[in-house]
Structure formats: structure tokens, C-alpha cells
Amino acid sequence: MTISYNGLWKLLIDKNMNKTDLMNEVKLSSGTIAKMSKGEPVSMLVLEKICDKLDCDFCDLVHYEREKVGDGLE
């Protein structure tokens, strides 16, 4: 399972913000930002706080990418 926060990073660029701005404005720890930077899961509460601050929805922030097991041609 891979979680992509590319939507969040693109949204920050559109709003002329960086990860430190997000961390300070939403009161997130540096550990939470580090987890998101590595594509690791964070709590729904964290995502809710970000959505409230950036006026967006979960689907604007996160994308679930399934791991490919094979190409199905076996």
C-alpha cells in the first residue's frame, strides 16, 4: 500500500505555502510532516485539520496507489 500526498504538495504550491508554513498554521509536528513526505499514513484528524485550513476535501490531499503484484499475463 502506498499513500501519495502529491495533491497536498501541489495545493501548497498553488497557495504559495511550504511545508513549514503548513506545520505552523495547522499546528502539526515535524514528525507528521516527515511521515507524509515519506508517503506514510497519518490520522484522519490530521487530514481534517489540513482540509479546514486549506478549504479542501480529503481527495484533494491524498491518493491511494495499489501495489502492482504482477502484470496479469502469467
PEWO-V348308 format. One record per backbone hydrogen bond with DSSP energy under -1.0 kcal/mol. NH is the residue of the N-H (numbers start at 1). CO is the residue of the C=O. Records with the same first field share a line. If there is no record, write none. Layout:
NH->CO + CO
//
This chain:
2->65
3->39
4->63
8->61
9->5
10->6
11->7
12->8
13->9
14->10
15->11
16->13
17->12
22->18
23->19
24->20
25->21
26->22
28->23
33->29
34->30
35->31
36->32
37->33
38->34
39->36
40->35
47->43
48->44
49->45
50->46
51->47
52->48
53->49
54->50
55->51
56->51
60->57
61->58
62->58
63->4
65->2
//
